[in-house]
Amino acid sequence: MTKHRYKLLVIDLDGTLLDGQGNISAEDKEALDKARDSGVQVCLSTGRALKACLGVIDRLSLDSHHMFFDGALICSPDQTEEIRVQPIAKTVVREMVEFSHLHGINLELYSTTRYFSERETWSTGAHRQFFDFEPAIMSFMDIWDQETIIKGGLVVTDPEEEAKAEIFRRQFDDCLHFTQARTPAYPGVIFNNILAPDVSKGKALEALSLHLGISLDEVMAVGDGTNDISLLSTAGLAIAMGNAHDDLKKVADHITLDVDHSGLAAAVNRFLL
């Protein structure tokens, strides 16, 4: 029996569970272990690819379903059960590639298990070192026929890349969904996620709660970024980290401590234990 009415805890990764070094505090791990022991299911909701989350899933011994790619993929860690997969249409992927070639844009693409780039960039190095995700360096010619693309990415590290990302967004704003994510590990970097039109963390939560037979009122969600707005707006109890974006704090029911002071544990201890 749980102390409170919440049966599902949904947590963002970077800036919520993980600090700037990619670490999970002992306090956060202990609180999550206690929540699971009390009967609360713990689910990750992240813009990351599944493969970039496996280390965290193993560290916390999470055996539930999780939401990856900002909700475009909902599945078990071993992918034996996929609840929802929402890829980008092949025709749109082709247009994305052609537009990026025309404008000299470093477009990244993801399938459910692979990360693709046409060249070595700052981002491919960061994926190796921080996300433990080896890129496949290859030409994108015909990739739309060879792979099912779940997410695209535009990583912004300087004003030139920011300008190119804005050009790309304006071109595809009517047929794709764009979100932004950040990580404390790289505070000056913006990770632009490119998704199918109907994808969001909030819609993914609706699908997952339906699958689990848990009402949205029984869900507690914790996040820090603007891509968590739909998630917190959908959950029964919305918790923003102390380091959260101001726009996210506006939709939160409660603001906890920041990630460096185990804000996740503080919220779990207050509302779940």
Salt bridges, closest charged atoms under 4 A:
ASP12 OD1 - LYS201 NZ 3.18
ASP14 OD1 - ARG48 NH2 2.78
GLU30 OE2 - LYS34 NZ 3.35
ASP33 OD2 - LYS29 NZ 2.97
GLU81 OE1 - HIS65 NE2 2.91
GLU81 OE2 - HIS211 NE2 3.31
GLU98 OE2 - ARG94 NE 3.14
GLU118 OE1 - HIS101 NE2 2.70
GLU120 OE2 - ARG128 NH2 2.71
GLU134 OE2 - ARG128 NE 2.94
GLU147 OE2 - ARG114 NH1 3.19
GLU160 OE2 - LYS164 NZ 3.47
GLU166 OE2 - ARG169 NH2 2.86
GLU166 OE2 - ARG170 NH1 3.62
ASP173 OD2 - ARG169 NH1 3.21
ASP198 OD1 - LYS203 NZ 3.82
GLU218 OE2 - LYS7 NZ 3.24
ASP228 OD1 - LYS201 NZ 2.55
ASP247 OD2 - HIS245 ND1 3.84
ASP247 OD1 - LYS250 NZ 3.73
ASP258 OD1 - HIS261 ND1 2.79
